[in-house]
Amino acid sequence: MLGKLVLAALSLGFAGTASADTEFFVQARAGIAHLDHFRIDDEEPIGQILVGARWGAFGVEAGYLKTQEFTDSFVSRNIANLVLDYSNEIDGWFVGLNGRCALGDGPWHVTGRAGALNWSMDDEVVPSRGPRPPSVDADDTGLYAGAGIGRDFGEHFAVGLALDYFRLDHRGDSFIDASMRALSLTVEHRF
């Protein structure tokens, strides 16, 4: 449902002609993501690239994210002395709304974002002994939200720090109940 609302908002936003106060932007984010999934607790690099437009303080965005491979090892609860090595990689496309508000008359600003994420997860568990189970590839639509603070350097360039949250749930062939947080450095060019 949220995905349909976000797409409707994007359609309305881009349906109007670009006016003099329309601001287009390209943004890159690089940072560290923390994944909470099953009994896995790992941090790996994440990258995001997004494009968007703003009309005043509010706008729309669309982009792509990808993580490095999360890995961890743990001992099975069911079989004695069985160690399981886990690896997981996440990527996805997102679309959402964003906001940007100046802090007074200076160069500092705060940002916010929220929307829908169409994610894909390649999940693999390798036991220390016995047969190797097949890897699980899951994809679904989840939600994301984030906030940040930044500083403008001139009229077209900004650098900032952002904290994002991604909800990754899947109730299909495999059950996935996961979340990911990312702390990223952001670089934005406006035109």
C-alpha positions in Angstrom: 0.0 0.0 0.0 2.8 2.4 0.9 4.6 1.7 -2.3 1.4 2.7 -4.3 1.1 5.9 -2.3 4.8 6.8 -2.9 4.4 6.1 -6.7 1.3 8.3 -6.8 3.2 11.1 -5.1 6.1 10.7 -7.6 3.6 10.8 -10.5 2.0 14.0 -9.2 5.4 15.6 -8.5 6.8 14.9 -12.0 3.5 15.6 -13.8 3.9 19.3 -13.3 6.3 21.3 -15.4 9.6 22.2 -13.8 9.4 25.7 -12.5 12.2 28.1 -11.5 12.0 26.9 -7.9 12.4 23.2 -8.8 15.7 21.9 -7.6 17.1 18.6 -9.0 19.8 16.7 -7.2 22.1 13.7 -7.3 23.3 12.2 -4.1 25.9 9.5 -3.2 26.0 7.8 0.2 28.8 5.5 1.6 28.9 4.1 5.0 28.5 1.2 7.4 25.4 -1.0 7.6 24.4 -3.1 10.6 22.2 -6.1 9.9 20.0 -7.8 12.4 18.8 -11.1 10.9 18.2 -14.4 12.6 21.1 -14.8 15.0 23.4 -12.6 12.8 24.9 -9.4 14.1 27.4 -8.0 11.6 28.5 -4.7 10.0 29.6 -4.2 6.4 30.0 -1.3 3.9 26.9 0.0 2.1 26.6 2.3 -0.9 23.6 4.2 -2.2 23.1 6.4 -5.2 19.9 8.5 -5.6 18.4 11.2 -7.8 15.5 13.4 -7.1 13.7 16.8 -7.2 12.6 19.2 -4.5 9.9 21.9 -4.6 10.7 24.1 -1.6 11.4 22.0 1.4 9.8 18.7 0.1 10.6 16.4 -2.8 10.8 13.0 -4.3 13.7 10.6 -4.7 14.6 7.2 -6.3 17.8 5.2 -6.1 19.7 2.0 -5.6 21.6 0.5 -2.6 24.0 -2.4 -2.2 25.8 -3.9 0.7 29.0 -5.9 1.0 28.5 -9.5 2.1 27.5 -9.9 5.8 29.2 -12.9 7.4 29.0 -14.6 10.8 29.4 -18.0 12.5 27.4 -19.6 15.2 26.8 -23.0 16.9 23.6 -24.8 16.0 21.1 -25.0 18.9 19.8 -28.4 17.6 22.9 -30.4 16.7 25.9 -30.5 19.1 29.2 -29.2 17.8 27.8 -28.1 14.5 29.1 -24.7 13.4 27.2 -22.8 10.8 28.9 -20.1 8.6 26.4 -17.6 7.3 26.8 -15.1 4.5 24.3 -12.6 3.1 24.2 -9.8 0.6 21.5 -7.2 0.1 20.6 -4.9 -2.7 17.5 -3.0 -3.9 15.8 -0.1 -5.6 13.9 2.5 -3.6 11.5 5.3 -4.2 10.2 7.8 -1.6 9.7 11.3 -0.4 12.3 13.6 1.1 12.6 16.9 3.0 15.2 19.4 3.6 15.1 22.3 6.1 17.7 25.0 6.7 18.8 25.7 10.2 18.5 29.4 10.5 20.3 31.6 7.9 23.6 29.6 7.9 24.8 26.8 5.7 23.5 23.9 7.9 20.4 21.9 7.2 18.5 18.8 8.4 17.0 16.2 6.1 14.4 13.4 6.3 13.3 10.7 4.0 10.9 7.8 3.8 9.6 5.4 1.2 9.4 1.9 -0.2 12.3 -0.4 -0.9 12.2 -3.4 -3.3 15.0 -5.5 -1.9 16.8 -8.7 -2.7 18.7 -10.9 -0.3 21.1 -13.8 -1.2 21.2 -16.0 2.0 23.6 -18.9 2.4 24.3 -21.1 5.4 27.2 -23.6 5.3 27.5 -26.2 8.0 30.9 -27.4 9.3 29.8 -31.0 8.5 27.0 -32.7 6.7 25.1 -31.8 3.6 25.1 -28.2 2.4 21.6 -26.7 2.3 20.7 -24.7 -0.9 21.1 -21.0 -0.7 17.9 -18.9 -0.4 17.2 -16.0 -2.6 14.4 -13.8 -1.4 13.0 -10.5 -2.5 10.1 -8.4 -1.3 9.0 -4.8 -0.7 9.9 -3.2 2.6 10.1 0.3 4.1 12.9 2.7 4.7 13.2 6.0 6.7 16.1 8.2 7.5 17.3 11.5 8.9 20.5 13.5 8.6 22.4 16.8 9.0 24.4 18.5 6.4 26.3 21.6 5.4 26.1 23.5 2.1 29.3 24.6 0.3 28.1 27.1 -2.1 24.8 27.0 -4.0 25.1 23.5 -5.6 27.1 21.3 -3.3 26.5 19.8 0.2 28.1 17.2 2.5 26.4 15.5 5.4 25.9 12.6 7.7 22.8 10.4 7.6 21.2 7.6 9.6 18.9 5.3 7.6 16.7 2.4 8.7 15.5 -0.4 6.4 12.8 -3.0 7.2 13.3 -6.3 5.4 10.4 -8.8 5.9 9.5 -11.8 3.8 6.7 -14.4 4.4 7.2 -16.5 1.2 9.1 -19.7 0.7 11.6 -18.6 3.4 10.7 -16.6 6.5 12.8 -13.4 6.8 12.4 -10.9 9.7 15.3 -8.5 9.4 16.3 -4.9 9.8 19.3 -2.9 8.7 20.6 0.4 9.9 23.2 2.5 8.0 25.3 5.4 9.0 26.6 7.2 5.9 28.5 10.1 4.6 26.4 11.9 2.0 27.6 14.1 -0.9 24.9 16.0 -2.9 25.1 18.0 -6.1 22.1 20.3 -6.9 21.3 21.8 -10.2 
